[in-house]
Amino acid sequence: MDTSSSADGPPLETALLRTFLEIVDSGSFATAAERLALTPSAVSGHMRRLEQIAGASLLARTTRRLALTQAGDTLYAYGRNILDLEREARAKLRGTPLRGRLRIGASEDFAGAWLPQVLQRFRQWHPDATVELKVGITADLLRQQERGRLDLVFGKQCSRNEGSGTLLWEEPLVWAYAADQPLAAGGPLPLAVFPEPCVYRESAIMALGQTDRSWRIVFESSSMAGCLSAARAGFAVTVVADSQRGEGLRVLGSEEGLPDLPAARFYAFAGRGGAAGAALIEAARRAGQRRFAAHG
């Protein structure tokens, strides 16, 4: 009796899966080629071969970005698990799990939105490593890193950093306000912002300074939850990275007389984190890009 099924066929090669996941995470064939040290034609060839093996189209191009098909979404989830298991198996076989304490600094938005996913994956890979976390403003955390108090800092900038930082991903900054309330016409724009120094605050004030729109700070909080609550209540407009905008908030723009904002760029600044730091940076890059792609 013939017991063959549609599940039989060529195996899913990890090299092809790695290329596919990198394309999805980065949102670009060209960026994936650069990060994998492959030629663009090799990346395209990997995708053609993977789609042949899968027997389905995995990616669809839209006017904004690459999007996953239904089959692509399924394979992404399985592919991520396959590569995670492969990485875990290699670490076990080498018999050299990462140990020791990693001192991390993270801006509040990073710590609240992305760090839980990052730490979960890192824990799976390196159960013997320990983490010490300090949450604060990026500029302050970088100063502590310079003094040797932190091994690794996750933070944001609104200008491209040409120094030691590793760019994880970038996304739009937006003006956020209560979804169920109109913005009052006339009068200065009420703002909810972080204390100085803050790149979100600086970006908002600089953008408004290039217009005739008047503004005033009516709410200041060192907590992102506080600023988002003020915006959700209709008390003030705040500025956040688009993927951090939760329920109850809408994006304001030119119809309300508000200028465009720059992109927010999220970086990892490595000090003396060694192999553990490198592993955590990679986990952060993948978690952040995947979250942003899903939100976009």
Residue pairs with C-beta under 8 A, 6 or more apart in sequence:
6 55
9 53
9 55
10 53
11 53
12 50
12 53
12 54
12 79
12 82
13 49
13 50
13 53
14 82
14 83
14 86
15 46
16 46
16 47
16 49
16 50
16 53
17 50
17 75
17 79
17 82
17 83
18 36
18 83
19 32
19 36
19 38
19 43
19 46
19 47
19 50
20 46
20 47
20 50
20 58
20 72
20 75
20 76
20 79
21 76
21 79
21 80
21 83
21 286
22 32
22 35
22 36
23 29
23 32
23 43
23 47
23 59
23 66
24 59
24 66
24 68
24 72
24 76
24 290
24 293
25 32
25 285
25 286
25 289
25 290
25 293
26 32
26 35
26 289
27 65
27 66
27 289
27 293
28 66
29 40
29 43
29 44
29 47
30 40
32 38
32 43
33 39
33 40
33 42
33 43
36 43
38 46
47 58
47 59
50 58
51 57
51 58
54 71
54 75
56 69
56 71
56 72
57 69
57 71
57 72
58 68
58 69
58 71
58 72
58 75
59 66
59 67
59 68
59 69
59 72
60 66
60 67
60 68
60 69
60 72
61 67
64 296
65 293
65 296
68 76
84 121
84 124
84 125
87 125
88 124
88 125
91 97
91 125
91 126
97 126
97 127
97 128
97 129
98 125
98 126
98 128
98 129
98 275
98 276
98 279
99 128
99 129
100 129
100 130
100 276
101 129
101 130
101 131
101 132
102 129
102 130
102 131
102 132
102 151
102 152
102 273
102 276
102 277
102 280
103 132
103 134
103 149
103 150
103 151
103 152
104 131
104 132
104 133
104 134
104 150
104 151
104 152
104 153
104 154
104 280
105 133
105 134
105 135
105 136
105 141
105 142
105 144
105 145
105 150
105 152
105 153
105 154
105 155
106 115
106 133
106 134
106 135
106 141
106 153
106 154
106 155
107 135
107 136
107 137
107 138
107 141
107 154
107 155
107 156
108 135
108 136
108 222
108 223
108 224
109 156
109 224
109 240
109 241
109 244
110 154
110 155
110 156
110 266
111 133
111 135
111 154
112 224
112 225
113 243
113 244
113 291
114 284
114 287
114 288
114 291
115 133
115 154
115 284
117 287
117 291
118 280
118 283
118 284
118 287
119 131
121 283
121 286
121 287
122 129
122 131
122 279
122 280
122 283
125 279
125 283
126 276
126 279
129 276
134 141
134 144
134 150
136 144
137 194
137 195
137 197
137 198
138 153
138 155
138 156
138 157
138 199
139 197
141 150
141 153
141 155
142 153
142 155
142 269
144 150
145 151
145 152
145 153
145 269
145 271
148 271
148 272
150 271
151 270
151 271
151 272
151 273
151 277
152 268
152 269
152 270
152 271
152 273
152 277
152 280
152 281
153 268
153 269
153 271
154 168
154 266
154 267
154 268
154 269
154 284
155 266
155 267
155 269
156 199
156 241
156 264
156 265
156 266
156 267
157 165
157 199
157 264
157 265
157 267
158 173
158 199
158 200
158 202
158 203
158 262
158 263
158 264
158 265
159 262
159 265
160 167
160 265
161 167
161 265
161 267
164 269
164 270
165 267
165 268
165 269
166 267
166 268
166 269
166 270
166 281
166 285
167 265
167 266
167 267
168 266
168 267
168 268
168 281
168 284
168 285
168 288
168 289
169 265
169 266
169 285
169 288
169 289
169 292
170 263
170 264
170 265
170 266
171 241
171 242
171 243
171 263
171 264
171 292
171 296
172 241
172 242
172 261
172 263
172 264
173 200
173 203
173 239
173 240
173 241
173 242
173 261
173 262
173 263
173 264
174 239
174 240
174 241
174 242
174 245
174 251
174 252
174 261
175 204
175 237
175 238
175 239
175 251
175 252
175 253
175 256
175 258
175 261
176 228
176 231
176 237
176 238
176 239
176 240
176 245
176 249
176 250
176 251
176 252
177 183
177 231
177 234
177 237
177 238
177 249
177 250
177 252
178 231
178 232
178 233
178 234
178 248
178 249
178 250
179 247
179 248
179 249
179 250
180 248
181 234
183 237
183 252
183 256
187 214
188 214
188 215
188 216
189 208
189 213
189 214
189 215
189 216
189 237
189 258
190 215
190 216
190 218
190 219
190 235
190 236
190 237
191 204
191 215
191 216
191 217
191 218
191 219
191 236
191 237
191 238
192 217
192 218
192 219
192 220
192 221
192 226
192 227
192 230
192 231
192 235
192 236
192 237
192 238
193 200
193 201
193 204
193 217
193 219
193 220
193 227
193 238
193 239
194 200
194 201
194 220
194 221
194 222
194 224
194 227
195 201
195 220
195 222
196 202
199 264
200 239
200 240
200 264
201 239
203 239
203 261
203 262
204 239
204 261
205 215
207 259
207 260
207 261
207 262
208 215
208 258
208 259
210 259
211 257
211 259
213 257
213 258
213 259
218 235
218 236
219 226
219 227
219 230
219 235
219 236
221 227
221 230
224 240
224 244
227 238
227 240
228 238
228 240
228 244
228 246
228 249
230 236
230 238
231 237
231 238
231 249
232 248
232 249
237 252
237 258
239 261
241 264
241 266
242 251
242 295
242 296
243 291
243 292
243 295
243 296
245 251
252 258
253 260
266 288
268 280
268 281
268 284
268 285
270 277
270 278
270 281
271 277
273 280
273 281
